[in-house]
Amino acid sequence: MHGDPRASELIRALEDVRTAYEDDATAAEEAAVPLYQALAQQIPSSTGAERVLGDLSRADAMAAFGRGQGLIATKSGWRRPSLVLSGPPIFGTYRTFVPAVSGTERLWRLVGVRAPSFDDARDVIREVAKNEVLNPGQRLVMLESLRLMSKGADSASGLRRRNLSRTPVWTSQGWKTQRPVLAVINIQLAEALAETAAVWKPGGDVGQFENLIAPFALTRLAESDVRVVAGENAFEDDWLTEVFPRAVRNLQADLSMNDEGAEQALTVPWDELVGYKIRVLPGLSLRMNHSQLKDRSTLRVGAWIDLSARTFYLESAAEGGRAATGGNALASLFSIEARRIAQAWMVAWSDGVDGHRAETVTLASRLAADEAARRETASGNRLDNLRHQARAKRGSGRGPTSKFPTVAGSRAEQHDRPALPARILVDPSTLIILNPDGTIRDGRETATDSSRRTEKTAALKSPDPRNPKQKSVGRGPVNYTPEERESVGMALVRHVLGGEEAGMVDIRNQHNVGADAIDDLQRFFELKVYQGAIPNVVRLTDSEVQRALNTEDFFLVLVGNVEQGTDQPEVRILTDPLTQLSVEPTGTIYLSGVYTARALVYSFSTPQRSADKGQAPDAESIS
């Protein structure tokens, strides 16, 4: 070929290579590589232009690559696009991949080669599991397959996720399809338990696969399930007390200057970690508090960090600087793989032993993270205090002693219904609280199904001419005022917070206060009451914003579904809304992110609905 060959000529050249090297896969691949690169250059570079290949349409190119044995030279021979996968060969010899040729990614997409999928990874693991013993190559294939599944787990369908519960997993006792199998993120715990229990061994740090633990139906063992045995017998070592804070500062400086991502992964403030006690406890043992570990109640370890006691326990002073013991214990405080931290800790400890203490280096991102953590902790504490005080005020599950007054517009006042029923409010006196202690929801959308929104594009449906749109009967007239709607909301809030009128004063009539109610502890509550579901975006007036900015004990209270015929009523209480929610200034202030903000949530139902759904018998009645 002379000059710049056309795509059709390059295709014929590939066919000639296939004929010449039909039985020599290696030689065929070497000869085909420059042709693939030349073909890739024939694809226009403009966005979305993978529709033509030089003088060939995409359909013609796909047909040419798919004829006969196919025109993709692989280590397994010639293959059609439908029989190979693109990208690095993460499945080893268990699947066939396109040759590794730089600049050819668009060519493979054009001719219909797909990338490895969640299902591919699951099926490969099942094939690997046919081997009772794994060689290093098979372990790597398993690891890469799990990584691919982890990336796609959140978007995989519910059916795919449920089907993983019997998928083989590699454990300390070989392959297991039966459960229970323990998933232990802490390396020391995993190693100690591996001698007597089936512990998941995915080939790498378990922490990188947290989102697979539930789909695989594994039993998670966390640090909170563990207690130090006879911790009161540990003793202080003066030398360790000097070395530990130096090592912590050395590690902080190292990560701050060389690994910002690791530095930000620390889950406690550095200043707090420096103040941890370090104690020696010969024969250091841990007691397991988990239903799956009744026969293995204690374990021996070399080092352990007890977060609740803020204490670093060592079996002996020598364990403090070892990566496998002290390093892994310290790494449990980071939200990244333990190996990076354990190795860095070994160096930091060694320098600390030599008397070196680095100057404190605090990144701006760490200062912001510590401040955010402080605020989150304070916000959580305020919600917890509110919940416990509300429960105490309501007494032993009975709530306020007097019935709430019947609110105009509620069911109790409806007599004659028109042909099209009027829209009326729920009657607070007929409702029960489904969760008397409230539920603190954090970081996930927790709205009822009726309020959920999806951004997924639904598949187009074929029209049905036999099913034309019927004339809408419309909705009935609203038979309540906005003030009556808010009064129902106030009644529900008073109940969940255990407040009578004297304890929670309604100040809606007082303008420019920035709140609708104040209780006897001088806490301010701004109510937003909705006839339907609580929205994800709420509006605050200027005075409400000022109150939120200047008053620590300010609670944004959202009440939804107070109109009959909607979903079950709900009360959602948020602290620090200007920090938790996203601010969208448009004259007045709009805050978005209600569904993902930390909130104390109470749900209501009527006795009949609760009985129909089999709700718990300890739900509280509003009476």
Helices and strands as residue ranges (DSSP letters): H 7-20, H 25-40, E 52-53, E 56-57, H 58-66, E 72-74, E 77-79, G 81-83, G 92-94, H 105-110, H 118-128, H 136-153, H 158-162, G 163-166, E 169-171, E 174-176, E 182-184, H 187-193, G 206-209, H 210-213, E 219-221, G 223-225, E 226-228, G 231-233, E 235-236, H 238-258, H 260-264, H 270-274, E 277-280, E 285-288, G 291-293, E 298-300, E 303-306, E 311-314, G 317-321, I 323-327, H 328-331, H 338-353, H 364-394, G 411-413, G 428-430, E 432-433, E 439-441, G 449-451, H 482-496, E 504-506, E 517-519, E 524-529, E 537-540, H 542-550, E 554-560, E 570-575, H 577-580, E 582-585, E 589-592, G 594-596, E 599-605, H 607-612, E 620-621
